[in-house]
């Protein structure tokens, strides 16, 4: 384990937990991304909701 990891994780551990291993993360291009149907839908921003609402009333005319 890199010494840097020993110093940065302890503040995030709960009492009684210990860090066993930490490693660098990089995306593996051989693995597929999560399909859109399985992702958690994002909540639209207030601006997006207003724009969609306004467009919805324009299309209904």
C-alpha positions as CSV (number, residue, x, y, z in Angstrom):
1,X,0.0,0.0,0.0
2,X,1.3,3.4,-0.8
3,X,2.2,5.6,2.2
4,X,-0.1,8.3,0.9
5,X,-3.1,6.0,1.3
6,X,-2.3,5.3,4.9
7,X,-2.6,9.1,5.6
8,X,-5.7,10.0,3.7
9,X,-8.2,7.3,4.6
10,X,-8.3,7.1,8.4
11,X,-10.6,10.2,8.8
12,X,-13.2,8.3,6.8
13,X,-13.1,5.1,8.8
14,X,-15.7,4.3,11.4
15,X,-14.6,3.3,14.9
16,X,-13.4,-0.3,14.8
17,X,-12.8,-0.3,11.0
18,X,-9.3,-0.7,9.6
19,X,-8.0,-0.2,6.1
20,X,-6.8,-3.5,4.7
21,X,-5.9,-2.6,1.1
22,X,-6.2,0.4,-1.2
23,X,-5.3,0.6,-4.8
24,X,-5.5,3.0,-7.7
25,X,-8.6,3.0,-9.8
26,X,-8.8,3.3,-13.6
27,X,-11.6,2.4,-15.9
28,X,-11.1,-0.9,-17.7
29,X,-12.0,-0.4,-21.4
30,X,-12.8,-4.1,-21.7
31,X,-15.7,-3.9,-19.3
32,X,-19.0,-2.5,-20.6
33,X,-20.6,0.6,-19.1
34,X,-23.8,0.2,-17.1
35,X,-26.7,0.2,-19.5
36,X,-29.0,3.3,-19.4
37,X,-31.9,1.2,-18.2
38,X,-30.1,0.1,-15.1
39,X,-28.7,3.5,-14.1
40,X,-30.4,5.5,-11.4
41,X,-32.4,8.3,-13.2
42,X,-31.1,11.7,-12.4
43,X,-33.4,14.3,-11.0
44,X,-34.0,17.2,-13.4
45,X,-32.8,20.7,-12.2
46,X,-35.4,23.3,-11.4
47,X,-34.5,25.1,-14.6
48,X,-34.9,21.9,-16.7
49,X,-38.3,21.4,-15.1
50,X,-39.4,24.9,-16.0
51,X,-38.2,24.6,-19.6
52,X,-39.8,21.2,-20.1
53,X,-43.0,22.6,-18.6
54,X,-43.0,25.6,-20.9
55,X,-42.3,23.4,-24.0
56,X,-45.0,21.1,-22.9
57,X,-47.6,23.9,-23.0
58,X,-46.3,25.2,-26.3
59,X,-46.7,21.8,-28.0
60,X,-50.2,21.3,-26.6
61,X,-51.5,24.4,-28.5
